[in-house]
């Protein structure tokens, strides 16, 4: 379910969210590829964060999928550790983005557009090298920065509930 795209320049559109989600997925795949190739994957992850997240505007409400001890990551440093590991402050981090992944695709259950703020919720699917697909639930919030670029200011991700 989506609301129609707005014609006003400051308002976020469904197309911008789709583009941001595609960029996010391609960025996660790129980090892992550079890691496998022996390149500077931390730099790629930093660029990913700096391009797509709103840390330059203040805290980002970031609840990553595989975090239990420090499950909320409000700073750029904490998000970077989750994606690439190596930060002794976050020993539970194993580098989600360096797993690596072959592909990421989003399936939005709903997108809420409200002027210069938007929220999307649904499932995203991470394809492993063995081509197995892992389903993860997400909610992303989006704002526009001063340059009019869409940025993530809310990232909540979790594995689906399972009885057992």
C-alpha positions as CSV (number, residue, x, y, z in Angstrom):
1,X,0.0,0.0,0.0
2,X,1.5,3.3,-1.1
3,X,0.4,6.9,-1.1
4,X,0.8,8.7,-4.4
5,X,4.0,10.6,-5.1
6,X,3.9,14.3,-4.3
7,X,4.7,17.0,-6.8
8,X,6.3,19.3,-4.2
9,X,10.1,19.3,-4.3
10,X,10.6,19.0,-0.5
11,X,8.3,16.0,-0.2
12,X,9.6,12.5,-0.3
13,X,8.2,10.3,-3.1
14,X,7.7,6.5,-3.3
15,X,10.2,6.6,-6.2
16,X,12.9,8.1,-4.0
17,X,12.3,5.4,-1.4
18,X,12.6,2.7,-4.1
19,X,15.9,4.3,-5.3
20,X,17.2,4.6,-1.7
21,X,16.4,0.9,-1.0
22,X,18.1,-0.2,-4.2
23,X,21.2,1.9,-3.3
24,X,21.2,0.5,0.2
25,X,21.1,-3.1,-1.1
26,X,23.8,-2.5,-3.7
27,X,26.0,-0.8,-1.1
28,X,25.8,-3.9,1.3
29,X,26.7,-6.2,-1.6
30,X,29.6,-3.9,-2.6
31,X,31.1,-3.9,0.9
32,X,31.2,-7.7,0.9
33,X,32.7,-7.9,-2.6
34,X,35.5,-5.5,-1.7
35,X,36.1,-7.5,1.5
36,X,36.4,-10.8,-0.6
37,X,38.6,-9.0,-3.1
38,X,41.0,-7.8,-0.3
39,X,40.2,-4.1,-0.8
40,X,39.4,-1.3,1.6
41,X,36.0,-2.6,2.6
42,X,35.9,-0.3,5.7
43,X,36.2,2.8,3.4
44,X,33.3,1.4,1.2
45,X,31.2,0.9,4.3
46,X,32.0,4.4,5.5
47,X,30.9,5.8,2.2
48,X,27.8,3.7,2.3
49,X,26.9,5.1,5.8
50,X,27.8,8.7,4.8
51,X,25.8,8.6,1.6
52,X,22.7,6.9,2.9
53,X,22.3,7.6,6.6
54,X,21.5,10.9,8.5
55,X,24.3,10.7,11.1
56,X,25.5,14.2,10.0
57,X,22.1,15.5,11.2
58,X,22.2,13.8,14.6
59,X,21.5,10.3,16.1
60,X,20.1,7.7,13.8
61,X,17.8,5.2,15.4
62,X,19.6,2.0,14.3
63,X,18.6,-1.4,15.6
64,X,20.5,-3.9,13.5
65,X,19.4,-7.5,12.9
66,X,22.2,-9.4,14.6
67,X,23.0,-7.3,17.7
68,X,22.1,-8.4,21.2
69,X,24.6,-6.9,23.7
70,X,24.5,-3.5,22.2
71,X,21.3,-3.7,20.2
72,X,20.8,0.0,19.6
73,X,23.4,1.9,17.5
74,X,23.0,5.6,17.6
75,X,26.3,6.8,16.2
76,X,28.2,6.4,12.9
77,X,31.0,4.5,14.7
78,X,28.5,2.0,16.1
79,X,26.9,1.4,12.7
80,X,30.2,1.0,11.0
81,X,31.2,-1.6,13.6
82,X,28.0,-3.5,12.9
83,X,28.6,-3.6,9.1
84,X,32.4,-4.4,9.1
85,X,33.4,-5.5,12.7
86,X,36.8,-4.8,14.1
87,X,35.8,-2.4,16.8
88,X,36.9,-3.7,20.2
89,X,34.0,-1.8,21.9
90,X,31.5,-4.1,20.0
91,X,32.9,-7.7,20.4
92,X,29.6,-9.2,19.2
93,X,30.0,-7.7,15.8
94,X,31.1,-10.1,13.0
95,X,30.6,-7.7,10.1
96,X,27.1,-8.1,8.7
97,X,28.0,-6.5,5.3
98,X,31.2,-8.6,4.9
99,X,29.4,-11.9,5.2
100,X,29.2,-11.4,2.0
101,X,25.8,-11.1,0.2
102,X,25.2,-11.6,-3.5
103,X,22.0,-9.6,-3.7
104,X,19.5,-7.7,-1.5
105,X,15.9,-7.1,-2.5
106,X,13.2,-5.2,-0.7
107,X,9.5,-6.1,-0.5
108,X,7.6,-3.1,1.1
109,X,4.5,-4.1,3.1
110,X,3.6,-0.4,3.3
111,X,5.2,3.0,2.7
112,X,3.9,6.1,4.6
113,X,4.7,9.4,3.0
114,X,4.3,12.5,5.1
115,X,5.9,15.5,3.5
116,X,9.6,15.5,4.2
117,X,9.4,12.4,6.3
118,X,8.6,8.8,5.2
119,X,8.6,5.3,6.7
120,X,8.8,2.0,4.8
121,X,8.2,-1.3,6.4
122,X,8.4,-4.9,5.1
123,X,10.8,-7.7,4.4
124,X,14.2,-7.6,2.8
125,X,15.9,-10.6,1.4
126,X,19.6,-11.3,1.5
127,X,21.0,-13.8,-0.9
128,X,24.0,-15.7,0.3
129,X,26.8,-17.0,-1.9
130,X,25.2,-20.5,-1.9
131,X,22.1,-18.7,-3.3
132,X,20.0,-19.3,-0.1
133,X,17.8,-16.3,0.6
134,X,17.5,-15.0,4.2
135,X,14.3,-13.1,5.0
136,X,14.6,-10.2,7.5
137,X,12.0,-7.7,8.6
138,X,12.7,-4.0,8.5
139,X,11.4,-0.6,9.1
140,X,13.3,2.4,7.7
141,X,12.6,6.0,8.3
142,X,13.7,8.7,5.8
143,X,14.3,12.4,5.9
144,X,15.8,14.8,3.4
145,X,19.0,16.6,4.3
146,X,19.7,20.3,3.6
147,X,20.7,19.4,0.0
148,X,17.4,17.6,-0.6
149,X,19.0,14.1,-0.5
150,X,17.1,11.2,1.1
151,X,18.7,9.9,4.3
152,X,17.9,7.1,6.7
153,X,17.2,8.2,10.2
154,X,15.5,5.1,11.4
155,X,16.7,1.5,10.7
156,X,15.1,-1.3,12.6
157,X,15.8,-4.8,11.4
158,X,15.0,-8.2,12.9
159,X,14.7,-11.9,12.0
160,X,11.1,-13.1,11.8
161,X,9.6,-14.6,14.9
162,X,9.7,-18.4,15.2
163,X,7.9,-20.6,17.6
164,X,10.2,-23.0,19.3
